[in-house]
Amino acid sequence: MESVSGKYWEESKINQRIFEKIKSENNFPDIINKLILLRSFNKEEIFTINNKIKLINPFFRIKDFEVSFNTLKETIEKKGKILIIGDYDVDGIVSTALFIKFLKILNYPYDFYIPDRLKDGYGASLKLIKKLIKKKPNLVIMLDCGSNSNESVELLNMNSINSIIIDHHEIHKPYPKTKNLINPKKECDYENFNYLCSASITFFFIDYFLNKEKLKNDFNQNLIYVLLATVCDVMPLRYINRIIAKNIMQNFDFNKNYFFNKLFEISKINRPLNIEDLGFLIGPMINSSGRIGNPNKAVNLLIATENKLVDKLISELIELNKKRKNIEENIIKSLDFSKINNENTDVIILILNSVNEGLIGILASKIKEYFNKPSIIFTQSGNYLKGSGRSTENFNMGQLIKLGIDKDIIKHGGGHNLAVGLLIEKSKFNKFKDYMNLSYKKIIKDNNIKKYVSKITLSAVNQNFYNELSLMEPFGSNNQNPVFLIENVTIVKSAIIKNKFVSCILGSKINKSVNAISFNLINSEISKYLLNYKKEIKILAQIKQNTWNNKKSLQLNILDVVI
């Protein structure tokens, strides 16, 4: 079934025998049993649907943790100088803030540095390490970076400086020459934890240290920040991540956290925090400091203990994020989407000159959403092109960057399946485009079909059905809010809101009406049909619940339209 946006949709098929088995073992509604089957929930995940489950550190018998623990402990015992380097995105910023909070528990001095992406480049670059060794640290801790910083680690070794790397990005052989490399993407005995972000691994390492040293603490209160990093880095909300998310959403007292209270007050939110708030409200604000400002500001916000300082830093970051949004919107308006579509086949690959490289990731994300194609945006940097990519399901861009380095098509880069950063020589741009598009054809083939869970009528969109669906929460990557095909729908009323999205009222023959919204770009085919089409349509949508002034109402989030 082809939609107005050019996507192909089909209903997810299930094995009826396995479905009946799941149904016989659980007292869940059919829709939940179907989702359990479609998403291959294991027994522990099924247990979390209706029960609380304690978070247990899974790394207590992992050798890499023991070795790195010994290095850190020895440095502390010798009163060595510790320098932390973190990536400039939310995951790196949160990881850095967590480690600083940990050292504060120990009353241990520290220094930290978040690279300026324009001056220093990405992560623990050789250029940055040359600058930072002048501070004469005894131990450099690299968080959410460092896995491929072989030259940097070699320079540290030459200067008798120890290093600990805690990361989750794709890693290339040979590994950096440090005995303290914690990364589930390498060949190791904890590869099955490769769905964790760096902040999660950092948290578990800190928990490991505190427990080994038998130090009483309340460090678990920082799991809210781990969840923030998990959501913003688009990690799967499955397994351990699901346990963290459920524990936070059920147990965390947001009223006792001034940072979240202040954000909610400014944003005029008078309902409980949800996963989307982390990804769309808080995450972009934290990220803005690393995109067009000073990333240290975001770290200082997350470790701040004085309310006045929190107020000041939140205000500054909100203004910075507004500036980022305005720049981004102006760039989007200047793009010729028809030309982009005509000149690109399977993967959208563009060079945008004079664009701040801190914004190319967001632009890649916007373009990916618009075309439903993997997108990579480059900006010029001397004789090189710096790029940022965002991918679609079933197309592991991080793995392709790794292979591209091996093939000498890419100078360097890294990331994971949905998001990457890279550097290529200008002269290899066309070769890179061919490589990515050919890889897409080989990998995707017939897998580029979008799936919906089942067909429902508009009358099925009610509170009881929503309550059933909410058993699968929290929704996020790899456990998305289910998409349904709703047939025989008419558009009763529609309007453009804030020149950004379409709000409408949908009706059916039995006089059922439901509020709906579409966050697609205004000039998209979906928006055009919602604003102008007068006949019956089919929609692909998710069911959501809004809370305003303590009143709850259901709303459909329209993803696509079929006529």
N, C-alpha and C positions, 0 to 999 in steps of 0.2 A: 504494500500500500504506500503510494508516494504522496508526500505532503506538499504544501505550497512552497516550503523552503527547500524542496529537492531531496529531503531525507526519505529513507525507506523504513517503514515501521511494520513490525509483526508481533503477534502475541507470543509471550514466552511459553514454550511447551514444557510439560512435566511428565515424569514417569508415574503413571497412575498407581502402580503397585507400591512404589516407594512412598507416594503421597499417603496412601491408605495406612501404611505402616507408621509413618510419622503421626498421622491423625489418631491412631489407636494408642500411641504412647504418650500423647499430650492432650490436655484439656484446653486446647486453643481453638479460636474460630478458624474456619477454613482458609480465610485470606492469610492468616498468620502461618498456618501449616504450609501453604503454598510458598510463602516468602522464605520460610526456613529451608525448604527444598531448593528453591531457585538460587539461594545465596549460600547453600552448602554450610549452614551453621553446624558447628560441632556440638557435642553434648554439653560442654561447658558454656557455650554461647546460648544454647537453648535454655539452660538453667538460669542464665542472667535475665531472661525475659520476664520472669515473675519473681525472682529472688535476688537478694543482695549477695554479693560475693566479695570476699576480702582480697585486697591486692597484695600479692606476695612477690617479693623481688626474685625474678627468675635467674639472676646471674650469680648466685652465691657459690656455685661450683665451677665458674668459668675462669680459666687460667689467666686470660688477658686482664680480668678485673683484679686478680690477686697480684700479678706482676706490677700493674699500674698503681695499685694501692701501696705496695712496698716502696715504689719510687717516690710517691707523694709523701708518705709517712717519713721516709728518710730525709727528704728535703725540709720538712717541717721541723723534725728533731734537730737538724743542723742549722735551723733558722735561715735557710736559704731564701733568696728572693724569688717570688712567683710572679710571672707575667702571663695574663690570659689574653688570647687572641680569639675573637669570635667573628662569625660571618655577619654581614650587615642586614640579613633578613630577619623575620620574626623568630625563626628557629635558632639562629645564631645569637640573637639579642637575648632571648629567653635563657638559652644555655649559659651565656655569660653571666646574666643576672643570678641564676641559680647557684653558680659556682662562687660568686661573690658573697651571696647570702650564707653559703656554707662556710666560707672562710671567716665570715663575721661571727658565726657561732663559735668558731675556734679562737676568736679574737686574734686572728692572724692577718698581718699586713698583706696587701696585694696591689698589683697594678694591672690595668686592663687596657686593651686597645681594640677598637672596631675599625677595620680599614675604611678609608675614604675611597669609594669605588673609582673616582676620577683620578686621585693622586696615587693611590696605593695599588689599585687593581683588586682582584678577588682574593679573599682568604689570606693564607700565610705565604704570600708571594716572596720571591727572593729579594725583590726590591724592598719590601717591608721589613723582612728579617734583618737585612743589612742595616736598616735604620734602627731597629729595636734592640739589636745586640749592644748598642752603645749604652743602654740602660743597665747592662751587666746583670741580667737575670741568671739564676741558677737552674730554673725550671720554666719552660714555656709550655703552656697548656693550650692546645688548639681545639676549639669547639665548633662543630658544624663546618669544619674545613680541615685541610692538612693531609687528607688521604693520598693526594697525588703531588704533594709538595716535597718531592724527593731532594731537590737542590737545596731547599730551605732547611730541611732536616740535616742534610750533609754539612751545611754551614754551621748549624748549631753544634753538631758533633765536633767539628774542627775547633770550635771555641769552648769545648768541654761543658756545653750546656745541655742538660737533659730535656727531653720533650715527652709529652703525653698527648696523643691524638684521640679525640672522641668524636666520631663522625658517622654519617649514614649514607654518604654519597657513593656513587659508583667508583670503584677503585681499580687502578691499572697495575699490572705487574711490570717491573719489580716494585714491591712495596717500599715505602720510605724506611730507611735503616734506623728504626727505633724499636726497642723491645716493648714499647707502650703504645700499641696501635689497637684501639677498640673500634671496630667497624663490622657490623654483621654482613656487609656486602663482600668481605674478603672470605677466603676459604678458611673456615673456622668451625668450632663446635657449637656456635650459636647463630648459624646462617638462617635458621627458621624465625629469627627475630628481625628480619630485614624490612619489616613494615613499620618499625619504630623510627621516630625522628630523633635528631641529635639531642633535643631537650629531654626526651624520655630516657635515653641511654645515660645522659649526664645525671639526671635525677637518680637513676638506679645505682650509678657509681657512687654518688654522694651517700645514698642510703646504705650502700655496702660499707663504705668507710665508717660512717657513724655507728653502724651495728657492730662492726669488727672491733671498734674502739670502745664499745659499750657506752656511747654518749647518748643520754636521754635527750630527746628533741621533739619538736612538733613540725618537722620539715614537710610532712604530708600536706600541710596547708598550702604548699607551693604547687600541688598537683593541678590547680586551676591554670597556672601558667604553662605547665606541660601540655595541658589540653589545648590551650590557646595556640601553642606552637604546632601541635599535631594537626589541628584544623587548618591553620594557615599554610602549612606545608603540604596540605592535601594528602595526608597519610590515611590509610584505611581505618575506619572506625570499627575495627574487628579485634577479636582476641583480647590482648592486654589493653589495647587502646579503648575498646568498648567497655571494659571493666573500669578503667580510669574515668571515662566519660559518664557512665552511669553513676558511679560513686560521687562524682562532682555535682552532677545535676540533682541528685537526691539528697546529698548531705552537706554540701558546702554552704556556709552561712555568709551570703553576700553582704548582708547588713553589717557584718563586722570587718569588711574590707573597704577601706576608704576609697581606694583607687576605683573599684567598680561602682560604688555608690555615687561618686562624683561624676563618672561617665554617664551613668543612668540619669542623673539629675540634669546634666547638660543636654542629653539626648531626649529628655522628656519621656523616658520609658518607665512605666509604672506596672511592670509585670516581671515574672521571673526571667532570669537570663536564659537564653537558648543558644544552641550551637551556631546558628546563623549570626548572632550578635558577635561572636568571637571572630568569625570569618569576614564579616562585612562591615562591622562597626569598629571593633577594637584593633583587629589585625592591620587594616590599611593605615590607621593612625600611627601604629608602631612602625610599620614599614616605611612610612613617608620620610622618617629621619634618615633612613639608609638610602633613599632614592634621590632626594633633592636637598638634604640637610646634613646635620651632624649626627651620625648614628649613636654617638655616646649619650645623646640626650635621652633616647629611649631606654637605654640601660639604666641611667640615673633615675628615670621615672620608676622603673620596676623595683629598684632597690631603695627608693626613698621611704623614709619613716616619718617625716614631718609633713603634716597636711598642707601647709603653705607651699612647700616645695612641690608637692603633688599637684596642687592647683595650678601653679605657675607652669610646670612642664606639660600638663595636659592641655592647657590653653595654647601654649606654643606649638605643640604637635597638631592640635586641631587646625590651627591656622595654616600650618605647613601642609596638612593634608588637603585643605581647601585649595591652596595654591596648586598642589599636584593635580587635583581634579580639573581645575580650570585649564591648565596646560594640556592635559590629556584630552579633554573635550575639544579643544581647539585643533589639536592634531587630527583627531578622528573626523572632525568636520571637513578638514582639508583633503582627506583621502578620497580618491575616486574608486569606489567599491566595484563598479562595473569593470573598470580597467584591471583592477587587481585580480578579479575572478577570471577574466579572459586571458591574462598573462601567466596564470598559475594553474597547474593541474591538480595533483593530489595533495601536495604540501605547499602552503603559502609561504614564500620566502621573499622578503623585501629588504631593500636598503633604504633607510630613512635618514638622510643627511640632516645635520644640525639639530638632532633630537637628543636631549639629555639621556645618556645611557641608563640612568636610573629609572627611566620610564618605559624602556623598550619591552620589559617583561609584561607590564600591564597592557601595553598595546598589543602584544602577541596574544594575550589572553582574550582581549576584546575581539580581535580579528578571528581567532579560533572559534569563539562562540557564534559570531555572525555567519561564518561559512561552514561551520561544523567540520573544519579541516585542521590538521596540525599546522601551527604557524610559528615561523621564526623571523624575528625582526633584527636587522643589523644596523649599526651606526658606525661611521668611519672613525678609525683611530690610527693615524699615520698610514703605514703600508698594510694595515690589518683592518679587519672588520670584526667588531665585538657584537656578539649576538645573544639573544635570549629567546628561548622557545617554550611553547606550551602545547601539549599533545592531547590527543583524544584517547578514548579507551582502546585497548588492543594494539596500540602502537607505542612500544617502549622506546621513547626518544633518548633516554639516558644510556641505554645499551648501545644505540646506534652512534652516539657521540663517542663512546668508548671504542667501538670498532673503527670509526672514522679516524681516530687518532692513530690506531694501529696501521691503517691504510695510508697514512700521511696526507689525508685530505683535510684534517682539522689539526691546528697547531696545539691547542689544549682546550680542555673544557671538562664538564661533569654535570652531575645532577641525578635525577631519578626518572621513572617512567613518564611522569606527567610534566616535568619542568626541568629545563637545562640552561646552562650558560656556556658560551664557547667563544673561541677566537680562531679566525681563519685568515689566510693570506688573501688579499684582494684578487690576486691572479687566479685563485682557485675557487672563486665564487660559482662559476658555471659548473665546474666539476662537482662542487658540493651540492648544488641544486639537483643535478642528475643523480647523484648518490642517494639523496634523501627520497626523491620521487620513485626511483627504481626500488629502493628498500620498501617503500610504502606498498607498491604493487605486489611485491613478494610476500609481505607480511599480512596485509589486510585481506586481499582477494575478496571472499564473500562475507567477511566478518564485519563489514561496515553497515550492518542493518541494526537500527535502533529497536529496542524491545520495550513493550509495555506489559504490565502484569496481567490485566484482564479487561474485558469490556464491562462498563457499568452504565446505568442511566443517570440522568441528572438528579432524579428523585433519591438515588442511593447516597447522594452526598448529604449525609446527616450526621448528627453528633454521635450516635451509636457506632456508625461505621468508622468515624474518625477515632473514637476511643479504642476500637479494636486495632486500628493501624498503629496507634501510639504505643502499643506493646513492643513494637520493634525499635522504638527510639532508644538512644539518640541516632538520628539520621546523619549521614555524612558519606565520605568517600568509601566505596565498596559496600555500603549499606544505605543507599540513597532512599529518599522519600519515594515510595512507589509511584510509577506513572501509569495512569489509566486512560483507556480510550472511552470517551463519552460521546455517544451518537445522538442524532436528532436534536441538535442544539440550535437555537436561534439567538442572534445578538439583539437584545432589547434596546440597549443603550451603550454607547462607547464614547470615550473622550481621551485626549492626550493630557497627561499629567506632568507638569514641570518640564515639558518638552523632552521627556526622557522615556516614558513608558505609557502603555495603554491600559486604562481602567474600563471595565465594562460590566454590564449586568447580562447574564445569560438566562434564557428561558427555554421551556419545553412545552409540549402539547398539553401536559396535565397542569399547566400553570405554575410549575415549580420554578423559582428563580434563585440564582446564586451569584454573589459577587465574584468577580474574577479580575486578574491582572496579568499583564504580559510585560516582562522586562527586556524584551527584544528591542533592538535599535528601531527608532521611529520609521526609518526608511526601509525596514525589512519587509519581505513579502507577508510575514505573519501579521505585522502591525497593519499593513494595507488592507488585508481582508477583515480584520477585526473592526476597522474603522468604516469600511465601505460595503461589505457584503451583506445582502438582505435575505438570502436563502438559508436553508438549514445547512449546518456544517457538522463535522466531527472534530473534536478537540483532543489533544493529548495533554493531560494536566496532572498536577499533584494537588492533594488536598492539604490545606494548612489551616491553622487556627490563629486568629488575631485576638489580642486582649487589649481593650482600651477602657479606661475608667472602670476596671474590674468587670467589664462585660465581654463575654466571649462570642465570637462569630466565625463562621467558616468562610474560607475563600479559596478559589481555585487559582493555581499558578499555571497559566497556559504556556506550554512549551512549543506547541506546534498546532497547525490547522490542516485538516483534510477536507476537500470539497467534493 
